[in-house]
Amino acid sequence: MLLDFPCMQDYALILDGGTQLFCTHGHLGLEKMIRRLSEGSIVLTGHTHIKENKLDHNVRYLNPGSVSMPKDGSHSFLIYEDGTAEIVSL
């Protein structure tokens, strides 16, 4: 494996300083777990292939969209670095 986190699992909880990153493909019903995240956490999913960057109950929801098969008509990806996220359209 090239990645240093469990990419084959249903989800991964990654700590970036004081920020919790809840990473999942998004095809499983994990709403109960997501509701338990602390304020300032980030939920990263990709299942819908529709880019998203929204704040709900002080939790940031991010979806990079898709480079190859976008469902919203524009190819995109996400860059996360030093606590900030940017969706980049191609």
SULPEHU-V582573 format. One record per backbone hydrogen bond with DSSP energy under -0.5 kcal/mol. CO is the residue of the C=O (numbers start at 1). NH is the residue of the N-H. E is the energy in kcal/mol with one decimal. If there is no record, write none. Layout:
((CO/NH/E) (CO/NH/E))
//
This chain:
((5/7/-2.2) (6/9/-1.4) (10/25/-0.6) (12/14/-0.6) (12/23/-3.0) (14/16/-0.5) (14/21/-3.2) (15/17/-0.5) (16/19/-2.0) (19/16/-3.0) (19/21/-0.5) (20/22/-0.6) (20/42/-2.9) (21/14/-2.8) (21/23/-0.8) (22/44/-2.9) (23/12/-2.3) (25/46/-2.0) (25/47/-2.5) (28/30/-1.5) (30/34/-2.3) (31/35/-2.4) (32/36/-0.6) (33/36/-0.9) (34/37/-1.6) (38/41/-1.7) (41/60/-2.5) (42/22/-3.5) (42/44/-0.6) (43/45/-0.6) (43/62/-3.1) (44/24/-2.6) (45/64/-0.7) (46/49/-1.6) (49/71/-2.3) (49/72/-0.6) (52/63/-2.3) (54/61/-3.4) (56/59/-1.2) (58/40/-3.5) (59/56/-2.6) (60/43/-3.2) (60/62/-0.5) (61/54/-2.1) (62/45/-2.6) (63/52/-2.2) (66/76/-1.7) (75/90/-3.0) (77/88/-3.2) (78/80/-0.5) (79/86/-2.3) (81/84/-1.8) (84/81/-2.6) (86/79/-2.7) (86/88/-0.5) (87/89/-0.5) (88/77/-1.9))
//
